[in-house]
Amino acid sequence: MTVTPRRPVTMADVGAAAGVTSRTVSNVLSGNKPVTPSTRDAVMAAVRELGYQMNVTARGLRTGRTGLLTVAVPALRIDYFAELALAVVDEAERQGWAVTIQQTQSDRARELAILGGHDRLLSDGLIFQPHALGPEDRDLLVSDQPVVLLADHPLQADADQLVLDNVGIGHAAASHLLERGRRRIAMIGPNHDPGPSLAGAYRLRGYLQAVEEAGLAAAPELVVEAQRWTWEGGAAAAEELLASGASFDGLLCGNDSLALGAMHVLRSHGLDVPGDVAVVGVDDIKDAARSLPALSTVALETSTTASTAVGLLLAQIRRDPSYRGPQTQTIAHRVVERASS
């Protein structure tokens, strides 16, 4: 019995399924010409349904582009970065681009490799959150290749940047607890020595500002560092805090994973959340709303960050006439009140 090989799916097939011409399909996938969001969505739905695969080599020879973007984050084991990377993938795919994801583990050598390595040459642009690079590396962050930086504070680099207001985030989280009558507020997670990209140090600064504005004295014994910003790191730091004998009625954690681990330990020691200790985290990861009790948090608008980053990067790649050049934008944050506070 002879089996006839399945014919490869073509742009014409995708166009027929989406109700558009093959030229429109090409425009969607190449990004060379603007199309309406509804047209783009219809084409990408047909691409997924039919399993269309673009010949990247041929596309590169024809357009000078690979159709590939790179997103580099510190660690996918940290839920915020995993959700951010996936949000970038979703937005890029919606616009017809593929994405590779790299982890740097906040290691300087790996971050330098991301900036100058082989993988970057194979992609058309980079969305990058550096954690180990400092002011002395600012020239390395700028090159002829399109890049968008995600930063914990403004970097002295002539590049597009989306920056977290970490002082404001810490202030908002602490203020949320203070507004609920908590007066002995502990904090888990900060690093006391601000480096180039240490979010915890800046969130600690915001926490201290809020405490001072409330007319309260800072209590150093209530601030505990976490070795890793994970569930396990939060649990270990909470055990350390309880073992110290310090009394507290509120707990601010550097991120949601720390908070979820800390809440588990508090409850295992017979403490009620929020009756005995009100808890708030940062990030608004998916598990925050699923926990018992549901975790109050400061949301960082991951989807908006991803869509903005992809939009800025593609504007550079396409040499969009509306692109205004390197700019710094602050990532919005908002308090999400749930049962833990």
C-alpha positions in Angstrom: 0.0 0.0 0.0 1.4 3.4 -1.0 0.9 6.2 1.4 0.6 9.6 -0.2 2.6 12.2 1.8 0.5 14.9 3.3 0.8 18.2 1.4 2.4 21.0 3.4 0.0 23.7 4.5 0.6 26.9 2.5 -0.1 30.6 3.0 -3.0 30.2 0.5 -4.5 27.5 2.7 -4.2 29.8 5.8 -5.7 32.7 3.8 -8.7 30.6 2.6 -9.4 29.5 6.2 -9.1 33.0 7.5 -11.1 34.6 4.7 -8.2 36.8 3.5 -5.6 36.8 0.7 -2.2 35.0 1.0 -0.6 38.5 0.8 -2.5 39.5 3.9 -1.3 36.3 5.6 2.3 37.3 4.7 1.8 40.8 6.1 0.5 39.3 9.4 3.4 36.9 9.7 6.1 39.2 8.6 4.9 42.3 10.4 5.9 44.4 7.3 2.6 46.1 7.0 -0.1 47.0 9.5 -3.3 44.9 9.7 -6.3 45.2 11.9 -6.4 43.3 15.2 -9.4 41.2 14.0 -7.5 40.2 10.8 -4.4 39.3 12.7 -6.4 37.2 15.2 -8.2 35.4 12.3 -5.0 34.6 10.5 -3.2 33.4 13.7 -6.2 31.2 14.6 -6.0 29.6 11.1 -2.2 29.2 11.5 -2.8 27.3 14.7 -5.7 25.2 13.4 -4.0 24.1 10.2 -0.5 23.7 11.8 1.1 26.0 9.3 4.9 26.2 9.7 6.9 29.0 8.2 10.2 28.4 6.5 12.3 30.6 8.8 15.4 30.2 6.6 13.6 31.4 3.5 11.9 34.2 5.4 15.3 35.3 6.7 16.8 35.4 3.2 13.8 37.3 1.9 13.2 39.8 4.6 16.4 39.9 6.6 14.5 38.8 9.7 14.2 35.4 11.4 10.7 36.0 12.9 12.2 35.1 16.3 12.3 37.1 19.5 14.2 36.3 22.7 13.0 37.0 26.2 15.6 36.6 29.0 14.5 36.5 32.7 16.4 35.5 35.9 14.6 32.3 36.7 11.4 30.5 35.6 11.1 28.9 39.1 10.0 32.3 40.3 6.3 32.5 39.3 6.3 36.1 38.4 9.0 35.6 35.8 7.4 32.4 34.4 4.1 34.2 34.0 5.8 37.3 32.4 7.7 35.1 29.9 4.5 33.3 28.9 2.7 36.6 28.6 5.4 37.7 26.2 5.1 34.5 24.2 1.3 34.9 23.9 1.6 38.5 22.8 4.4 37.8 20.3 2.5 34.8 18.8 -0.6 36.9 18.5 1.4 39.2 16.3 3.0 36.4 14.3 6.4 36.0 16.0 8.0 33.1 17.7 9.9 33.4 21.0 12.8 31.7 22.7 13.1 31.9 26.5 16.4 32.1 28.3 17.2 32.0 32.0 20.1 33.9 33.5 19.9 32.8 37.1 20.9 36.4 37.9 24.4 35.4 36.9 26.7 38.1 35.4 28.4 35.7 33.0 25.1 34.5 31.7 23.7 38.0 31.3 26.7 39.1 29.4 26.3 36.0 27.2 22.7 36.9 26.5 23.8 40.3 25.3 26.6 39.1 23.0 26.0 35.5 22.4 25.1 33.4 19.4 21.4 33.1 20.3 21.0 36.9 20.1 22.3 36.9 16.6 19.7 34.4 15.6 16.8 36.5 16.9 15.5 39.8 15.7 15.1 41.4 19.1 15.6 40.9 22.9 13.4 41.6 25.9 15.7 41.4 28.9 15.5 41.7 32.7 19.1 42.1 34.0 19.8 41.5 37.6 23.6 41.2 37.8 24.7 44.1 35.5 25.5 47.5 36.9 26.1 51.1 35.7 29.5 50.1 34.4 27.8 47.8 31.9 25.4 50.4 30.4 27.2 50.5 27.1 26.7 46.7 26.8 23.0 47.2 27.1 22.9 49.3 23.9 23.6 47.9 20.5 22.4 48.0 16.9 20.1 45.2 17.7 16.6 46.0 19.1 16.3 45.6 22.8 13.7 46.4 25.6 14.9 46.3 29.2 12.7 45.3 32.1 14.2 46.9 35.2 13.8 47.2 39.0 14.9 50.8 38.8 15.9 53.1 35.9 19.1 52.0 34.2 21.6 54.5 32.8 21.3 53.1 29.3 20.0 54.6 26.1 17.4 51.9 25.5 13.7 51.3 25.9 13.0 50.5 29.5 9.9 49.3 31.5 10.7 50.0 35.1 9.0 48.8 38.3 8.5 51.5 41.0 9.7 49.2 43.7 9.8 51.9 46.4 6.1 52.7 45.6 5.3 49.0 45.6 6.7 48.5 49.1 5.0 51.7 50.3 1.6 50.5 48.9 1.9 47.1 50.5 2.9 48.5 53.9 0.2 51.2 53.7 -2.4 48.6 53.0 -1.6 46.8 56.3 -1.4 50.1 58.2 -4.8 51.1 57.0 -6.1 47.9 58.5 -4.8 48.8 61.9 -1.7 46.8 61.9 1.2 48.4 63.8 3.9 45.8 64.2 4.5 44.9 60.5 7.3 42.5 59.7 8.9 42.1 56.2 10.3 39.0 54.6 12.6 39.1 51.5 14.6 42.3 51.3 18.3 42.6 50.6 19.8 45.4 52.7 22.5 46.4 50.2 20.9 47.8 47.0 22.6 46.4 44.0 21.9 47.3 40.4 18.6 45.4 40.2 17.6 44.2 43.7 13.9 44.7 44.0 13.8 43.8 47.7 16.1 46.7 48.7 13.8 49.2 47.1 10.6 47.6 48.4 12.2 47.7 51.9 12.7 51.4 51.4 9.1 51.9 50.6 8.0 49.8 53.6 10.2 52.0 55.9 8.8 55.2 54.4 5.2 54.0 55.1 6.0 53.0 58.7 7.7 56.4 59.3 4.8 58.3 57.8 2.5 56.5 60.2 4.5 57.8 63.1 5.9 54.4 64.0 9.5 53.4 64.7 11.2 50.9 62.4 12.0 47.6 64.1 15.1 45.9 62.6 14.2 42.6 64.2 11.1 42.5 62.1 13.0 42.5 58.8 14.2 39.0 57.6 16.1 38.3 54.4 15.1 35.3 52.3 17.8 33.3 50.5 15.5 32.6 47.6 12.2 34.3 46.6 10.4 31.0 46.5 7.7 29.2 48.6 10.5 27.4 50.4 12.3 30.7 51.0 9.2 32.3 52.5 8.6 29.3 54.8 12.2 29.3 56.1 12.1 33.1 56.7 8.8 32.8 58.6 10.3 30.1 60.8 13.2 32.3 61.5 10.9 35.3 62.3 8.8 33.2 64.7 11.9 31.7 66.4 13.2 35.2 67.1 10.2 35.8 69.5 9.4 39.1 67.9 5.8 40.1 68.0 4.0 41.2 64.8 0.5 41.6 63.5 1.2 42.2 59.8 3.6 40.6 57.3 4.7 42.1 54.0 6.5 39.7 51.7 8.8 40.6 48.8 6.7 38.5 46.4 3.7 36.2 46.5 5.7 33.0 46.5 7.4 34.1 49.8 4.0 35.1 51.2 2.4 31.7 50.4 5.2 29.8 52.1 5.1 32.2 55.1 1.3 31.8 55.4 1.7 28.0 55.5 4.2 28.3 58.4 2.1 30.8 60.3 -0.9 28.5 60.2 1.1 25.5 61.1 2.1 27.4 64.3 -1.5 28.0 65.2 -1.7 31.6 64.0 -4.8 32.8 62.2 -4.5 34.7 58.9 -5.6 37.5 59.0 -6.9 37.4 62.6 -3.5 37.2 64.3 -1.3 38.3 61.3 -2.5 40.0 58.1 -0.3 39.1 55.1 0.3 40.8 51.8 2.5 39.8 48.9 3.6 41.3 45.6 3.1 40.2 41.9 -0.5 38.8 41.9 0.6 35.4 40.5 -2.3 33.0 39.7 -1.8 31.0 42.9 -2.4 34.2 45.0 -6.2 34.0 44.3 -6.3 30.2 44.8 -4.7 30.1 48.3 -6.6 29.6 51.5 -7.0 32.3 52.6 -6.8 34.1 49.3 -3.7 36.3 49.3 -3.8 40.1 49.2 -1.1 41.4 46.9 0.3 44.3 44.9 -0.5 43.4 41.2 2.2 44.3 38.6 0.0 44.1 35.5 2.0 41.3 33.8 -0.1 41.2 30.6 0.2 45.0 30.1 4.0 44.8 30.7 4.3 42.0 28.1 2.2 43.7 25.4 4.0 47.0 25.9 7.5 45.3 25.7 6.6 43.4 22.6 5.1 46.5 21.0 8.2 48.6 21.6 10.5 45.8 20.4 8.5 45.3 17.2 8.4 49.0 16.6 12.2 49.0 16.6 12.5 45.9 14.4 10.0 47.2 11.8 11.5 50.8 11.9 8.0 52.0 12.6 7.7 55.7 11.7 5.7 56.3 14.9 8.5 55.0 17.1 9.8 57.9 19.2 13.2 56.5 20.2 14.3 55.1 23.6 12.0 55.9 26.4 11.5 54.9 30.0 8.0 53.9 31.2 6.9 53.0 34.7 5.1 49.8 35.1 1.8 50.4 36.9 0.9 48.6 40.2 -2.2 48.4 42.3 -3.3 46.8 45.6 -5.6 43.8 45.3 -7.3 43.1 48.6 -8.3 39.6 49.5 -9.0 37.5 52.6 -5.4 37.4 53.9 -5.6 41.0 55.1 
